[in-house]
């Protein structure tokens, strides 16, 4: 039984040893845990590797320094000493998890009821110290692993370096807080930088692992939510890249060469190898890197690669060097820093010497440490960047404990009984509520997720001259970006910001045709024809009375034109009309002057004056067709366009019809036909004319005359040539309808002229009328194809107006020339022929007609009585 109990006692001791690993113990009234990467990850299955001087020792000493400062501060936690249990994570999450069991062992209930000492008494098990809060860890993967166990025992955790966005999940990591901003803020900063530079098409590059992948994921998510930013390539660097892997990465990035901006979340080694691969590919100056805080303002990733890194924009959490820590750390020695169990190892590494230890032979290749060496004097020293945040993390827990002591122990000094069992949930609430000025003078506070506010300095690596390259602060980010673009300098000393865009902006008057699935890429299409650019994606057709501006950004009124008097299309018809009116006036004056002469009487004076009036109106309509359209002008156009021709051809039809009826009647009877007197002829003529006039007035009643502006007639493919035409409301069809009655009269008159072609030559009115009608028909047959064949011409209105007026003037001139010019010639130049001949009886006329019929139009001529 004794042996059994002894064996059990040894097992308890072994268990106890398991929960007290190699660590630093600082005694105190309240103990804080500390997790630091004192050593790197061990090779070949070993838990730990080489010592990490800066990220391990510097940061751990910063916690010890902060504890010293707090314990010596009479205002903060008076009469309470903070102690610590500091462990080495060896930069490995699984090893850190094992080590952190030390922090929770005091909360684990152990059953020792079946264990007895040799004397039968129950064993005395030393109660492990209780850790109320943990400072750490450094790497996000370690903090995630440790946070999962600490939350089970409700132990608050405050990290000084873990920035993974997933740690902001207050449901999974509710006891985790941090004095550094999460990478989501870093990603937001990088998105803001990219947008400020005017880029919209970039690639991302991440080291495989929590830091790189979560950083890029946050960047991509924020860029999607912000809009206007597209990811061309998202490339991951493997944990253990093979030979040529980085050359493949560069080739892949070049598949979208327009995406010159590269967002890089990677460790120092990967950054350096990416730059080397870019240099090998002769792409110096092509890529525009935007690096995360893992690049920051470090020189090691860009050593001997400054030309490739030139212009790189990097960010780093805003921080300051703590002078008090420099004095503290540089004064550490082997004698005064025995509490740091790893300090001897640091001393050997820092001064490259070897300490003598009992039983260990001194390496002859290394010098012996004297102990008189001094940090910063005999070795290089530069404060590690996260020292400030380690100090702030310790102070955050100290302020929370101070506030808790004030609330739980009112009026008492030191730890009271109410604080013997500090509840983790309560302490967490106090931690989240702190707000104080930290070691760098900036405020330390937490949001509802336990995250610190984002504060970043923005750097750019510049080579003002090749002998002194370096990082230059060009801006900062504190919830919003302040970037000094004028301070930026790119590859080759260029000051203007290079482009990293998929598609260049479209020119004015061009719309964007988006590439499916890539909202930052588009093709530019010109708004053609009569379209203008309504917005960046839409072309809209201008209203019918407008045309686009030359740059097609909006519409402008279409110019309005009309037929001008000085136009060639007006001068020729007007000249013809003037000559016609002059000739008509000469004929009228001559007929009035020689009104009683035989030739004038033989022409039928009454109908001649009616016919000449029609000819005059035909010439006059030319000027109305050219005149500027108005209500009055349009009314007279409607009235006179067909009226002149109706008067002319009504008179001619009446004449030919009279001649035809006289000789047709003469074949059957000696009785003269009815309605052949001058009065009857006038009545018939006016009845025929009245049909035209009545039709026009009906048109007036249905559609009152008015002007219109026709924008469709002169609307060629080139909108610069578009014009609105001021015109009367007379379409091509209405013009033809207006002339159709006159055409019917003309055709009918031509038929009678053909039928009357065999009358005796003494009836000299018949044949001239026939020739007049033949010629007029030819003129109007030529008019139709010209008028309608110009419908597609840009000068349609001018050509059609000129064609119509010239055709009418020609038809009037034919009538005037055939019927009256010979008579005027005889009256003026051969007055001896203008004498009255002997009248013949109607009977002689009938006999002559009968004889003519019998002899089949023989050589015998009959002169009828022209006085009828």
Rosetta blueprint (number, residue, H / E / L):
1 X L
2 X H
3 X H
4 X H
5 X H
6 X H
7 X H
8 X H
9 X H
10 X H
11 X H
12 X H
13 X H
14 X H
15 X H
16 X H
17 X H
18 X H
19 X L
20 X L
21 X L
22 X L
23 X E
24 X E
25 X E
26 X E
27 X L
28 X L
29 X L
30 X E
31 X E
32 X E
33 X E
34 X E
35 X E
36 X E
37 X L
38 X L
39 X E
40 X E
41 X E
42 X L
43 X L
44 X L
45 X L
46 X L
47 X L
48 X E
49 X E
50 X E
51 X E
52 X L
53 X H
54 X H
55 X H
56 X H
57 X H
58 X H
59 X H
60 X H
61 X H
62 X H
63 X H
64 X H
65 X H
66 X H
67 X H
68 X H
69 X H
70 X H
71 X H
72 X L
73 X L
74 X L
75 X L
76 X L
77 X L
78 X L
79 X L
80 X L
81 X L
82 X E
83 X E
84 X E
85 X E
86 X E
87 X E
88 X E
89 X L
90 X L
91 X L
92 X L
93 X H
94 X H
95 X H
96 X H
97 X H
98 X H
99 X H
100 X L
101 X H
102 X H
103 X H
104 X H
105 X H
106 X H
107 X H
108 X L
109 X L
110 X L
111 X L
112 X L
113 X L
114 X L
115 X L
116 X E
117 X L
118 X L
119 X L
120 X L
121 X L
122 X E
123 X L
124 X L
125 X L
126 X L
127 X L
128 X L
129 X L
130 X L
131 X E
132 X E
133 X E
134 X E
135 X E
136 X L
137 X L
138 X L
139 X L
140 X H
141 X H
142 X H
143 X H
144 X H
145 X H
146 X H
147 X H
148 X H
149 X H
150 X H
151 X H
152 X H
153 X H
154 X L
155 X L
156 X E
157 X E
158 X E
159 X E
160 X L
161 X L
162 X L
163 X L
164 X L
165 X H
166 X H
167 X H
168 X H
169 X L
170 X L
171 X L
172 X L
173 X L
174 X L
175 X L
176 X E
177 X E
178 X E
179 X L
180 X L
181 X L
182 X L
183 X H
184 X H
185 X H
186 X H
187 X H
188 X H
189 X H
190 X H
191 X H
192 X H
193 X H
194 X H
195 X H
196 X H
197 X L
198 X L
199 X L
200 X L
201 X E
202 X E
203 X E
204 X E
205 X E
206 X E
207 X E
208 X L
209 X L
210 X H
211 X H
212 X H
213 X H
214 X H
215 X H
216 X H
217 X H
218 X H
219 X H
220 X H
221 X H
222 X H
223 X H
224 X H
225 X H
226 X H
227 X L
228 X L
229 X L
230 X E
231 X E
232 X E
233 X E
234 X E
235 X E
236 X E
237 X E
238 X L
239 X L
240 X L
241 X L
242 X L
243 X L
244 X L
245 X H
246 X H
247 X H
248 X H
249 X H
250 X H
251 X H
252 X H
253 X H
254 X H
255 X H
256 X H
257 X L
258 X L
259 X L
260 X L
261 X E
262 X E
263 X E
264 X E
265 X E
266 X L
267 X L
268 X H
269 X H
270 X H
271 X H
272 X H
273 X H
274 X H
275 X H
276 X H
277 X H
278 X H
279 X H
280 X H
281 X L
282 X L
283 X L
284 X L
285 X L
286 X L
287 X L
288 X E
289 X E
290 X E
291 X E
292 X L
293 X L
294 X L
295 X L
296 X L
297 X L
298 X L
299 X L
300 X H
301 X H
302 X H
303 X L
304 X L
305 X L
306 X H
307 X H
308 X H
309 X H
310 X L
311 X L
312 X L
313 X E
314 X E
315 X E
316 X E
317 X E
318 X L
319 X L
320 X L
321 X L
322 X L
323 X H
324 X H
325 X H
326 X H
327 X H
328 X H
329 X H
330 X H
331 X L
332 X L
333 X L
334 X L
335 X L
336 X L
337 X L
338 X L
339 X L
340 X L
341 X L
342 X L
343 X H
344 X H
345 X H
346 X H
347 X H
348 X H
349 X H
350 X H
351 X H
352 X L
353 X E
354 X E
355 X L
356 X L
357 X E
358 X L
359 X L
360 X E
361 X L
362 X L
363 X L
364 X L
365 X L
366 X L
367 X E
368 X E
369 X L
370 X L
371 X L
372 X L
373 X L
374 X L
375 X E
376 X L
377 X L
378 X L
379 X E
380 X L
381 X L
382 X L
383 X L
384 X L
385 X L
386 X L
387 X H
388 X H
389 X H
390 X H
391 X H
392 X H
393 X H
394 X H
395 X H
396 X H
397 X H
398 X H
399 X H
400 X H
401 X H
402 X H
403 X H
404 X H
405 X H
406 X H
407 X H
408 X H
409 X L
410 X L
411 X L
412 X L
413 X L
414 X L
415 X L
416 X L
417 X H
418 X H
419 X H
420 X L
421 X L
422 X L
423 X L
424 X H
425 X H
426 X H
427 X H
428 X H
429 X H
430 X H
431 X H
432 X H
433 X H
434 X L
435 X E
436 X E
437 X E
438 X L
439 X L
440 X L
441 X L
442 X L
443 X E
444 X E
445 X E
446 X L
447 X L
448 X L
449 X L
450 X L
451 X L
452 X L
453 X L
454 X L
455 X L
456 X E
457 X E
458 X E
459 X E
460 X E
461 X E
462 X E
463 X L
464 X L
465 X L
466 X L
467 X L
468 X L
469 X L
470 X E
471 X E
472 X E
473 X E
474 X E
475 X E
476 X E
477 X E
478 X L
479 X L
480 X L
481 X E
482 X E
483 X E
484 X L
485 X H
486 X H
487 X H
488 X L
489 X L
490 X L
491 X H
492 X H
493 X H
494 X L
495 X L
496 X L
497 X L
498 X L
499 X L
500 X L
501 X L
502 X L
503 X L
504 X L
505 X L
506 X L
507 X L
508 X L
509 X L
510 X E
511 X E
512 X E
513 X E
514 X E
515 X E
516 X L
517 X L
518 X E
519 X E
520 X E
521 X E
522 X E
523 X E
524 X E
525 X E
526 X E
527 X L
528 X L
529 X L
530 X L
531 X E
532 X E
533 X E
534 X E
535 X E
536 X L
537 X L
538 X E
539 X E
540 X E
541 X E
542 X L
543 X L
544 X L
545 X L
546 X E
547 X E
548 X E
549 X L
550 X L
551 X L
552 X L
553 X L
554 X L
555 X E
556 X E
557 X E
558 X L
559 X L
560 X E
561 X E
562 X L
563 X L
564 X L
565 X L
566 X L
567 X L
568 X H
569 X H
570 X H
571 X H
572 X H
573 X H
574 X H
575 X H
576 X H
577 X H
578 X H
579 X H
580 X H
581 X H
582 X H
583 X H
584 X H
585 X H
586 X H
587 X H
588 X H
589 X H
590 X H
591 X H
592 X H
593 X H
594 X L
595 X L
596 X L
597 X L
598 X H
599 X H
600 X H
601 X H
602 X H
603 X L
604 X L
605 X H
606 X H
607 X H
608 X H
609 X H
610 X H
611 X H
612 X H
613 X H
614 X H
615 X H
616 X H
617 X H
618 X H
619 X H
620 X H
621 X H
622 X H
623 X H
624 X H
625 X H
626 X H
627 X L
628 X L
629 X L
630 X L
631 X H
632 X H
633 X H
634 X H
635 X H
636 X H
637 X H
638 X H
639 X H
640 X H
641 X H
642 X H
643 X H
644 X H
645 X H
646 X H
647 X H
648 X H
649 X H
650 X H
651 X H
652 X H
653 X H
654 X H
655 X H
656 X H
657 X H
658 X H
659 X H
660 X H
661 X H
662 X H
663 X H
664 X H
665 X H
666 X H
667 X H
668 X H
669 X L
670 X L
671 X L
672 X L
673 X L
674 X L
675 X L
676 X L
677 X L
678 X H
679 X H
680 X H
681 X H
682 X H
683 X H
684 X H
685 X H
686 X H
687 X H
688 X H
689 X H
690 X H
691 X H
692 X H
693 X H
694 X H
695 X H
696 X H
697 X H
698 X H
699 X H
700 X H
701 X H
702 X H
703 X L
704 X L
705 X L
706 X L
707 X E
708 X E
709 X E
710 X E
711 X E
712 X E
713 X E
714 X E
715 X L
716 X L
717 X L
718 X L
719 X H
720 X H
721 X H
722 X L
723 X E
724 X E
725 X E
726 X E
727 X E
728 X E
729 X L
730 X L
731 X L
732 X H
733 X H
734 X H
735 X H
736 X H
737 X H
738 X H
739 X H
740 X H
741 X H
742 X H
743 X H
744 X H
745 X H
746 X H
747 X H
748 X H
749 X H
750 X H
751 X H
752 X H
753 X H
754 X H
755 X H
756 X L
757 X L
758 X L
759 X L
760 X L
761 X L
762 X L
763 X L
764 X H
765 X H
766 X H
767 X H
768 X H
769 X H
770 X H
771 X H
772 X H
773 X H
774 X H
775 X H
776 X H
777 X H
778 X H
779 X H
780 X H
781 X H
782 X H
783 X H
784 X H
785 X H
786 X H
787 X H
788 X H
789 X H
790 X L
791 X L
792 X L
793 X L
794 X L
795 X L
796 X H
797 X H
798 X H
799 X H
800 X H
801 X H
802 X H
803 X H
804 X H
805 X H
806 X H
807 X H
808 X H
809 X H
810 X H
811 X H
812 X H
813 X H
814 X H
815 X H
816 X H
817 X H
818 X H
819 X H
820 X H
821 X H
822 X H
823 X H
824 X H
825 X H
826 X H
827 X H
828 X H
829 X H
830 X L
831 X H
832 X H
833 X H
834 X L
835 X L
836 X L
837 X L
838 X L
839 X L
840 X L
841 X L
842 X H
843 X H
844 X H
845 X H
846 X H
847 X H
848 X H
849 X H
850 X H
851 X H
852 X H
853 X H
854 X H
855 X L
856 X L
857 X L
858 X L
859 X L
860 X L
861 X L
862 X L
863 X L
864 X L
865 X L
866 X L
867 X L
868 X L
